């Protein structure tokens, strides 16, 4: 028969496991790129991809918007913890991350068939590109974070 002390030890252990889980999730989220950076990168990419097709001569200069983004990323990475590499993790390539990555490639190639000529069509294409790519990038980031958590848990045991 289990005593009340054993029950309390079980509850304490469950709270400790829950606390460790929350701390590991927080660590994974804080070691990644800032959310604003990811959103800005997807927005700039949507504009650049659309304008390269709609207005090729003028769109060259919009690609220069990547320079401040690179500087932002470098400065943001200097203050964050370095994430553990997942090069030896085959589950990452077999997971949803790879599926969303290939779906993103397919999406960008399909959007190349949409030729926007008027200003309204260009704005619509930018919005569709941004929304769909942001959805895929958010899903890829969630799958990557999950793979990092599972990899960290596997290394503990």
C-alpha positions in Angstrom: 0.0 0.0 0.0 1.3 3.4 -1.0 1.7 5.9 1.8 1.0 9.6 1.6 4.7 10.3 1.5 5.1 8.3 -1.7 2.2 10.3 -3.2 3.8 13.6 -2.3 7.2 12.5 -3.7 5.4 11.6 -6.9 3.8 15.0 -7.1 7.1 16.7 -6.4 8.8 14.6 -9.1 6.0 15.5 -11.6 6.4 19.2 -10.8 10.2 19.0 -11.3 9.7 17.2 -14.6 7.2 19.8 -15.7 9.6 22.6 -14.7 12.5 21.0 -16.6 10.2 20.7 -19.7 9.3 24.4 -19.5 12.9 25.5 -19.0 14.1 23.4 -22.0 11.3 24.8 -24.2 12.2 28.3 -23.1 15.9 27.7 -23.9 15.1 26.4 -27.4 13.0 29.4 -28.1 15.5 32.0 -26.8 18.4 30.5 -28.7 16.6 30.7 -32.1 16.4 33.8 -34.2 14.1 36.7 -33.1 10.5 36.4 -34.2 10.6 39.9 -35.7 13.7 39.0 -37.7 11.9 36.0 -39.2 8.8 38.0 -40.1 10.9 40.8 -41.7 13.0 38.3 -43.6 9.8 36.6 -45.0 8.3 40.0 -45.9 11.4 41.2 -47.7 11.7 37.9 -49.5 8.0 38.1 -50.6 8.5 41.6 -52.0 11.8 40.7 -53.7 10.5 37.5 -55.3 7.4 39.3 -56.6 9.2 42.4 -57.9 11.9 40.4 -59.6 9.2 38.9 -61.8 7.0 42.0 -62.2 9.7 44.8 -62.5 13.1 43.2 -63.1 15.3 46.3 -63.7 14.0 48.2 -60.6 13.8 45.1 -58.4 17.5 44.7 -58.3 17.8 47.5 -55.7 15.2 45.9 -53.5 17.5 43.0 -52.9 19.8 45.4 -51.1 17.3 45.2 -48.2 19.0 41.9 -47.2 22.1 43.8 -46.1 20.4 45.4 -43.0 18.8 42.1 -42.3 22.1 40.3 -42.3 23.5 42.9 -39.9 20.5 42.6 -37.6 20.9 38.8 -37.6 24.6 39.0 -36.8 24.1 41.5 -34.0 21.2 39.5 -32.5 23.2 36.2 -32.6 26.0 37.7 -30.7 23.8 38.1 -27.6 22.1 34.7 -27.8 23.1 31.3 -26.7 24.6 29.1 -29.4 22.2 26.3 -30.3 23.4 22.7 -30.3 23.9 21.4 -33.9 21.5 18.7 -35.2 23.8 17.4 -37.9 23.7 13.8 -36.6 19.9 13.8 -36.2 18.3 11.9 -39.1 14.8 12.5 -37.5 15.0 16.1 -38.5 15.3 15.3 -42.2 12.6 12.7 -41.9 10.3 14.9 -39.9 7.8 17.6 -40.8 10.6 20.1 -41.1 11.8 18.6 -44.4 8.2 18.3 -45.6 7.5 22.0 -45.0 10.8 22.9 -46.6 10.0 21.0 -49.8 6.4 22.4 -49.7 8.0 25.9 -49.5 10.1 25.2 -52.6 7.1 24.0 -54.4 5.1 27.1 -53.4 7.8 29.5 -54.6 8.0 27.6 -57.9 4.2 27.7 -58.3 4.1 31.4 -57.5 6.5 32.0 -60.4 3.6 31.0 -62.8 1.5 33.9 -61.5 2.5 36.8 -63.6 1.4 40.0 -62.0 1.4 43.0 -64.3 -0.8 45.6 -62.6 -0.2 47.2 -59.2 -3.2 45.5 -57.6 -2.0 42.1 -58.8 1.5 42.8 -57.5 0.2 43.7 -54.1 -2.1 40.7 -54.0 0.8 38.4 -55.0 3.0 39.9 -52.3 0.3 39.3 -49.7 -0.3 35.7 -50.8 3.4 35.0 -50.9 4.0 36.5 -47.5 1.1 34.8 -45.8 1.8 31.4 -47.2 5.5 31.5 -46.7 5.1 32.8 -43.1 2.8 29.9 -42.4 5.4 27.4 -43.7 8.3 29.1 -41.9 6.4 29.1 -38.6 5.6 25.4 -39.1 9.3 24.7 -40.0 10.5 26.5 -36.9 8.0 24.6 -34.7 9.2 21.3 -36.2 12.9 22.3 -35.7 12.3 23.3 -32.1 10.5 20.0 -31.5 13.5 18.1 -33.0 15.9 20.0 -30.8 13.8 19.2 -27.7 13.7 15.5 -28.6 17.4 15.5 -29.4 18.2 17.1 -26.0 15.9 14.6 -24.2 17.6 11.7 -26.0 21.1 12.9 -25.0 20.0 13.1 -21.4 19.1 9.4 -21.3 
